[in-house]
Amino acid sequence: TITPSGGDITANANLGIGVAPSVRLHINSTASEALRVESSSSTGNPYMSFYQDTTRRSYIQHNDTGDALLLASEYGKISLQTGTGGTEIERVVVDSGGALQLSDGLIGTPGLSFISDTDTGLYRSGTNAFSLVANGTGIVNIGATGAGVNTAFDSTAALKVLASATDDITLFLKQKA
């Protein structure tokens, strides 16, 4: 039942626009833009809020200052996930303290990479360890016990450099004054 009340419409059931509804608000449109949130104020910052019971938990807002899209969680983290059918995996997290966290990635597909060069970047290579990767190869490997260039780090040296027999290695070290 839809009951007009002043300028409002209330519905105590599922509401479908262009479709038989299967959830509280179900919109189906052949147009590219199916839903618009608009503020009639020339200085407004339109937003959509998400509530649990009567408490606002998060919102999405367009902010005129800086012309920015804001994603805000008032009680926790913001998580970007990919996957389908209940197999979603967190890929990027901004926690409540503002720390940015990325998925571990793999040596051939690092967690932090570039759109035009997806096998170059940074990935978590193990517990307390990460690697800088180029062309799907670990170039600089850093761990709790040291760093390795073109080799894995180990506990025998703070820095370990490996080169082939035909390569020349020049290493400059300067003592602090």
N, C-alpha and C positions, 0 to 999 in steps of 0.2 A: 504494500500500500504506500503510495506517495502522497504526502500531505503538504500542500503549500502553506506556509506560515509567514505572512508578511512578504519579504523578498526571498525567503529561504525555502528550500525544498528538503524535507526530511524523508528518509526511507528506513523502514525497520526490517529490511530484507536485502538481498543482493540486488545491485543495480547494474544493468547492462546498457551500454551505448553501442549500438550496431552489432550486438551479439547477445545470445542468451547467457546470462551471467553465471559463472561458476565460483566467484569470490565476491566480496562486498562491493567492489567497484571494478567492473570489467569493461575495457574499452577496446573495440576492434575497428580499425579504420584502414581504408585503402590509401589514404593520404599519407605522405611522409611524416607530417607532424600530427600526432594523435592527441597530444595533451599540451596545453600551454598554461604556465603560471605567469600572470601579468599583474603588475601594480600600476594603477592609474596615476600615481604620484610621480611627478617628474624627478623627484629626488628619492624615490623609494628604492628599497633593496628587496625585491620579491624573494620569498623563500617557501619551502615546504618543510613542515615539522613532522617528526615521527615520535609518537607517544607510546608509552607502556602504561596502561591504566590511565592515570591522570598526570603522569610525570613525563615531561619532554626529555627524550633520550638523545636525539640528534636532529640535525637539519641540513638541508642543502640550500644555499643562498647565492644569489648574484649580488655582489657588492659593487656599487658604483665607484667607490674609492679604489683606484687601481684597476677597475674593470675586471674583477676577479671572481671566479667561482669558488665558493667556500664549501667544504665538507667538514662538518663539525660534529664531534661526539662529546656529549656532556658528561658521560659516565664511563669512559673507557677509551678504547683504541679505534682507529680507522683501519680497516683491512681491505685490501684489494685481492680478490680471489679469481681463479680461473678453474674451469672444469664443467662437467655436466652431470645431471642426474644424481646429485648427492655426493659427487666425488670432487667437490671444489677443494682447492688447495690454496692456502695463503701464499701470495707472491710478494706483496709489499705490505708492511705494517708501519703505522705511526702510532706509537704507544702514548699513553696519557701523559708521559713526561716529555714528549716531543721527539723521542729517539726514532730514527728511521731504521727499519729492519728489512732486509731483503731475503729472498729464498736463497738457499745454498748455491744452487747452480751446479753445473758439471764442468769439467775441463773444456769440453767442446762447446758448451752453452753456458757461459758464466752467468751468475745471478745479476751482475751489473755489466751490461754490454752496450753496444751501440746499434742503432737501427740499421745503419749501412754496413756494419761489420760485427755480426752476432757471435763470432768465435773469438773475440778479443775483449778483455775486460778483467773482472775480479770475481773469484769464486771461493767459497769456503772449502778448503781441501781436506780438512780433518778437524779434530778437536783442538781448539785454540790455534788454528792455522788457517792461512789464506794464501792464495796465489794470484799473481798478475799473469794473465794469459794473453798470448798473441798467436793468431792462426791456430787456435786449439792446442797450444803447447804451453806448459808452465814455464815461464821465463824467470820470474822472481818468486820464490817460495819463502814465506815468513811464518815462523812458529814461535812458541814460547821459549825455545832454547837457542834460537838463532835464525839466520837467513841463508838461503842458497840462491845463487844465480846460475841458471842452466843446470841445476841439480837440486835435490831435496835438501832441506835443512837437517842438521843433526846436532847432537849435544857435544860434538868434539871441537866445534869452532863457532865463534859468534857469527862469522861470515865465511861461507865456502863458495868458491867460484870454480866452475868446471868449463873447460874449453877443449875443442878437438886438438889433435897434435899439430895441425897446420895453422891454428889460430895463434895470434900474438895477444898476450894479456898484459895490459899496463894498469897497475893499480896504484893510485896516489893516496897516501895517508898523510895527514898533517896533524902534528901535535898541537893541542890547544896552548895558547900563549899564557 
